[in-house]
């Protein structure tokens, strides 16, 4: 707990409270995960070792879950994006649906939801033919009664999981 307070972080029952510097670090890294510690330190006006300690602590506490390259799907031949809602007869095969989703390359994200369906899938695929094949495969999964598919025509806000923080 002492180390958390030293770094401006306070642990509470709901998670971690971040101070202004932690939020600035996260904002910088979300925009460009390849920023060097020295570049980040310069931007937030903190020493390199102190900045490095803060980043390490954010990683250790799983606030920063990792770093990755963001790929443009259209540049690699995946020209169609869609949302697929799975309507299932019961939740008895919930884990199997998640397992199938994790094993299916075209499925980018899988959300458990309330409402009309049990899961919503975000997919990237080549074209309508490959989408049709994918939908047929999904409809064969255990307890899937039907699917509802919405093709994404355009993306007006691609947040790439950027979390914006209130200024403190």
Rosetta blueprint (number, residue, H / E / L):
1 X L
2 X H
3 X H
4 X H
5 X H
6 X H
7 X L
8 X L
9 X L
10 X E
11 X E
12 X E
13 X L
14 X L
15 X E
16 X E
17 X E
18 X L
19 X L
20 X H
21 X H
22 X H
23 X H
24 X H
25 X H
26 X H
27 X H
28 X H
29 X H
30 X H
31 X H
32 X L
33 X L
34 X L
35 X L
36 X L
37 X H
38 X H
39 X H
40 X H
41 X H
42 X H
43 X H
44 X H
45 X L
46 X L
47 X L
48 X H
49 X H
50 X H
51 X H
52 X H
53 X H
54 X H
55 X H
56 X H
57 X H
58 X H
59 X H
60 X H
61 X L
62 X L
63 X L
64 X L
65 X L
66 X L
67 X L
68 X L
69 X L
70 X L
71 X L
72 X L
73 X H
74 X H
75 X H
76 X H
77 X L
78 X L
79 X L
80 X E
81 X E
82 X E
83 X E
84 X E
85 X E
86 X E
87 X E
88 X E
89 X L
90 X L
91 X L
92 X L
93 X L
94 X H
95 X H
96 X H
97 X H
98 X H
99 X H
100 X H
101 X H
102 X H
103 X H
104 X L
105 X L
106 X L
107 X E
108 X E
109 X E
110 X E
111 X E
112 X E
113 X L
114 X L
115 X L
116 X L
117 X L
118 X L
119 X E
120 X E
121 X E
122 X E
123 X E
124 X E
125 X E
126 X L
127 X L
128 X H
129 X H
130 X H
131 X H
132 X H
133 X H
134 X H
135 X H
136 X H
137 X H
138 X H
139 X H
140 X L
141 X L
142 X L
143 X L
144 X E
145 X E
146 X E
147 X E
148 X E
149 X E
150 X E
151 X E
152 X E
153 X L
154 X L
155 X L
156 X L
157 X L
158 X L
159 X L
160 X L
161 X L
162 X L
163 X L
164 X L
165 X L
166 X L
167 X L
168 X L
